[in-house]
Amino acid sequence: CSKICPHFSLTYGTGNATGRLLSDTLTLPLEDGGRREIKNFATGCAVVSSQVAGIAGFGNGGLSMPSQLAPLIGDKFAYCLDYRSNSSKIVLGNKAVPRDLPLTYTPLLFNPVNPSVFSYFYLALETVSIGGK
């Protein structure tokens, strides 16, 4: 940081992290072998963390990873909730929406109560069942 970096503190699940918010140039490889740079890419540098190896922000705000990568790869991302494993893959960019696979897509909504709050995405649920009930 060329200026004083602002402090951040967050709790996520059972873990937490505190550190400094900073910006840097992010360089990404392209499929054609070239590279693309995103200047002033905001990131956090944790100095203290508990049960957190790293966090990528996927909220609906301007500092989220998808928002910052949108000029380079598009404003879409896909997260596959696979019931057969404990981990799932996330795909960033417009290629995250393959049309040739039998997938079900769920649109993400803005906060229905207070649209000015960008922290989270919301899903429109019609029903919820557990164990068939």
N, C-alpha and C positions, 0 to 999 in steps of 0.2 A: 504494500500500500504506500502510495506517496503521501497520503493523508492518514490521520488516525482512523484505523479500521473500527467500525462499530462492533460492539459486543453482541453475541447471540446466546440464547439459552433455550433449549427445547426438551420436551419430554415426549417420547413416542413409544407406545406400548409400555413395556417394563423398563426401557432404557432411557438414557438421557445424554445430552452432549452440550458442552459450552465451549465457546471459542470466539473467533473473530470472523466477520464477514469481509471478504476482499474480492477484488476483481482482477482478472488476468486475461491473456489471450489464449483461447482454446483452439488448438489445431487438430483437425480431424482428417483422416485419410479418405479419399474418394475411391469409388469403384474403378475409375479409369487410371488409378495410380497417382493422381494429383493430390493436392491438399487444399483444404479450405480453412480460413481463420475466422473466428468470431471474437472480435475485440470486446473488452469490458465484460467478459463472461463472469457473472457473479457466482461465487462459491464460498463455502465456509471452511475454515481451518479450525478443527476441534482441538482444544488443548486438554480437555478433560472429557472422558466419556465412560459410560457404564453400559455394558451389554449391547453396545452399538459399534459395529465395524465401519459403517458408513451409511449415509442417508442421501438419497437423491430426491429432491422435492418434485412431486408430481401433482401438486395442488393446482388451483386455477389462477394463480397470480402471475404477475409479470416476471418474477424471479425464478419460477419453476423451470425445471430442465426442458420440458417440451416447449414452453414459451420462448426460452432463449435460443433453442435450436431451430425454431420454426422458419427463420429466414433462410436457413441452409437446407433443411431436409423436409420441411412441411410441418403442418400443425397437427398431425395425427400421432397417436400412439395406441398400441394394443397390448393388453395384458391377458394372457390365457390362464383362466382358472381351471386347472387340470385336477380332477378328483383322484387321479391315480398316483400322484406323487406329492411330496411335501414342498417342492419348489416349482415355480412356473417361470416362463420366459416373458420378457417384455421386449417389444419391438418399437423403435422410434421412427417417425417420419411417415410420408405418404405411402411407402411400401408396406406399412403395417396393416393395410386393408386389402389382403389378397382376395380377389373375386372368384378364384377357381377352387376354393376349399369350402366344404360344408360347415361353415362356422355360423354361430349366432352372435349378433352384435347387439349391444345394449347402449343406447345413447346416454351420455353423461349430462346431467342438468346443473344449472346454476342454483344457488341457494334459493329455494322457493319462498322463504320467509323474508330474507334480507339479501337481495341480489348484489348489494355492494360488498358483501363478505365473500372474498375470493379464496379462502383457505382450503375448502374441500369441494369435491364433486359429489353429486347426489344421484341416486337411482330412483326411478319411479317404480315402486313395487305394487303389484296387484294383489298377490297373496304370498304368504310365507308358510312353508310346511316343514316339519321335522319328523323323520321316520314315517312319512306318508300321512301324517295328521296335521 
